[in-house]
Amino acid sequence: MRKLLDTYHRCEDYVEISLAGDYRYNPLHNDQDAYALAFGIASLLNNLFGRGKEPFWQQAYTNLVKFIILLHKVLYDYVTLFDVYECAINPSLLQRKIEEGDAPFRA
């Protein structure tokens, strides 16, 4: 791609998005609701690993991801895929974040 852009003197138009670069992309930072974001992640998992025989588990992990996304959006107004992953595999972290969200409502 860089060679093609160089041919047409458009190298300055190229922006590399990577974990190691200066620019990154967060697919969860948009105006979609939490369920739509969670459904997108679930669809990606189905495409990568196939659909299970029991639909309960697909709905269960979609709901888990949805609630983790909602929790982070309420607490911090921002969520990343790492936040979702970290809370999904660490129940004590998830509990601490739930307590953090509950704290303002305790009198």
LOTI-818011 format. One line per 10 residues: number of its first residue (from 1); their letters; for each residue x, y, z of N, C-alpha, C. Coordinates in steps of 0.1 Angstrom, whole numbers, plus 2048, in hexadecimal, padded with zeros to 3 digits. Layout:
N
NUM = a = X/Y/Z/X/Y/Z/X/Y/Z; ...
END
This chain:
107
1 = mrklldtyhr = 808/7F4/800/800/800/800/809/80D/800; 813/80C/808/81C/818/809/822/81B/7FB; 826/810/7F4/82C/812/7E7/822/819/7DD; 816/814/7DD/80B/81A/7D5/809/828/7D8; 808/82B/7E5/806/839/7E9/812/842/7E5; 81E/83C/7E6/82A/844/7E3/82A/847/7D4; 825/83E/7CC/825/840/7BD/81C/84C/7BA; 812/84E/7C2/809/85A/7BF/80B/865/7C9; 817/865/7D0/81A/870/7D9/810/872/7E3; 80B/867/7E9/800/868/7F3/804/861/800
11 = cedyveisla = 811/860/803/816/859/80F/810/85F/81C; 80F/86C/81C/80A/873/828/7FB/86F/82B; 7F4/869/822/7E6/865/824/7E5/858/82B; 7F0/851/82C/7F1/844/833/7F2/845/842; 7E9/83F/849/7E9/83E/858/7E8/830/85C; 7F2/82B/862/7F2/81D/866/7EB/81C/874; 7E2/812/875/7DB/810/881/7E0/802/887; 7E7/803/892/7EC/7F6/898/7ED/7F8/8A7; 7EF/7ED/8AE/7F1/7ED/8BC/7FE/7F4/8C0; 808/7F4/8B7/815/7F9/8BA/817/807/8B4
21 = gdyrynplhn = 80D/80C/8AC/80E/819/8A5/809/824/8AD; 809/830/8A7/804/83C/8AE/7F5/83D/8AE; 7EF/836/8A5/7E0/836/8A3/7DA/829/8A6; 7CF/828/8AD/7C8/81C/8B0/7B9/81E/8AD; 7B2/813/8AB/7A4/813/8A9/79D/80B/8B3; 793/811/8B9/78B/80A/8C3/77D/808/8BD; 77A/7FB/8BA/76D/7F8/8B3/761/7FA/8BD; 764/7FB/8CA/759/7FD/8D3/756/80C/8D6; 75D/814/8D0/75B/823/8D3/753/829/8C7; 746/827/8C8/73D/82D/8BE/72F/82F/8C5
31 = dqdayalafg = 725/832/8BD/718/835/8C2/70F/829/8C3; 713/81E/8C0/70B/812/8C1/708/80F/8D0; 6FC/809/8D2/6F9/805/8E0/701/7F8/8E4; 701/7F5/8F0/709/7EA/8F6/705/7DD/8F0; 6F8/7DB/8ED/6F4/7CE/8E8/6FA/7CC/8D9; 6F9/7D7/8D2/6FE/7D6/8C4/70D/7D3/8C4; 714/7D9/8CD/723/7D7/8CE/726/7C9/8D2; 71E/7C4/8DC/720/7B6/8E1/71C/7AC/8D6; 712/7AF/8CF/70D/7A6/8C4/718/7A5/8B9; 71F/7B0/8B6/729/7B1/8AC/735/7A8/8B1
41 = iasllnnlfg = 738/7A8/8BE/743/7A0/8C3/73F/791/8C2; 732/78E/8C6/72E/780/8C5/72E/77B/8B7; 72A/784/8AD/72A/780/89F/738/77D/89B; 742/785/89F/750/782/89C/754/775/8A2; 751/772/8AE/755/765/8B4/74E/75A/8AD; 742/75B/8A8/73C/751/8A0/743/74E/893; 747/759/88D/74E/758/880/75C/751/882; 762/754/88D/770/74F/890/76F/740/895; 766/73D/89E/766/730/8A4/75A/728/8A2; 750/72D/89A/744/725/897/73A/727/8A2
51 = rgkepfwqqa = 72E/723/89E/722/725/8A7/720/718/8AF; 71E/71A/8BC/71B/70E/8C5/70E/708/8C3; 70C/6FC/8C8/6FF/6F5/8C6/6F4/6FB/8D0; 6F8/700/8DB/6EF/705/8E5/6EE/715/8E4; 6E3/71A/8E0/6E2/729/8DE/6E2/731/8EB; 6E0/72A/8F6/6E0/730/903/6EE/737/906; 6F8/730/903/706/735/906/709/741/8FD; 705/741/8F1/707/74D/8E8/700/759/8EE; 6F4/757/8F2/6EC/763/8F8/6F3/767/905; 6F7/75D/90D/6FD/760/91A/70A/768/919
61 = ytnlvkfiil = 713/764/910/71F/76C/90E/71D/77A/907; 713/77A/8FF/70F/787/8F9/70A/791/904; 702/78B/90D/6FD/794/918/708/798/921; 711/78F/924/71D/792/92D/725/79E/927; 728/79D/91A/730/7A7/913/728/7B4/913; 71B/7B3/911/712/7BF/911/713/7C6/91E; 711/7BF/929/711/7C5/936/71F/7CA/93A; 72A/7C4/936/737/7C9/938/739/7D6/931; 735/7D7/924/735/7E3/91C/72D/7EE/923; 721/7EB/927/719/7F5/92E/71F/7FA/93B
71 = lhkvlydyvt = 725/7F1/942/72B/7F5/94F/737/7FF/94C; 73F/7FC/943/74A/805/940/746/812/93A; 73B/812/932/736/81F/92C/730/827/937; 729/821/941/723/829/94C/72E/82E/955; 738/826/958/743/82A/961/74D/834/95B; 751/831/94F/75C/839/949/759/83F/93B; 74D/83D/936/749/842/929/752/83D/91E; 759/832/920/762/82C/916/765/81E/91A; 766/815/90F/768/807/911/771/802/906; 77A/7F9/909/782/7F3/8FF/780/7E4/8FF
81 = lfdvyecain = 785/7DD/8F4/784/7CE/8F4/78C/7C8/900; 797/7CF/903/79E/7C9/90F/796/7CA/91C; 78F/7D5/91E/786/7D6/929/77C/7CB/92A; 776/7C8/91F/76C/7BD/91E/773/7B0/921; 77E/7AD/91B/786/7A1/91D/78A/79F/92C; 78F/7AA/931/794/7AA/93F/789/7A7/949; 77E/7AD/947/772/7AB/950/76C/79D/94E; 76C/798/942/766/78B/93F/76E/780/946; 77B/782/947/783/777/94D/787/779/95B; 783/784/961/787/788/96F/77B/78C/977
91 = psllqrkiee = 774/782/97D/768/785/985/76A/78F/990; 776/78F/997/778/799/9A1/779/7A7/99C; 780/7A9/990/780/7B6/98A/772/7BB/986; 76B/7B2/981/75D/7B5/97D/755/7B9/989; 756/7B2/994/750/7B6/9A1/754/7C3/9A6; 761/7C7/9A5/765/7D4/9A9/75F/7DF/9A1; 75E/7DD/994/759/7E7/98B/74A/7E9/98E; 743/7DE/990/735/7DE/994/733/7E6/9A1; 73B/7E4/9AB/73B/7EB/9B7/73E/7FA/9B5; 747/7FD/9AC/74B/80B/9A9/73F/812/9A3
101 = gdapfra = 737/80B/99B/72B/811/995/720/812/99F; 720/809/9A8/715/809/9B2/718/814/9BD; 724/818/9C0/728/821/9CB/720/82E/9CB; 71E/835/9C0/716/841/9C0/708/840/9C5; 702/834/9C4/6F4/832/9C8/6F3/82E/9D6; 6FE/82B/9DD/6FD/828/9EB/6FD/835/9F3; 6F5/836/9FD/6F3/843/A04/6FA/842/A11
END
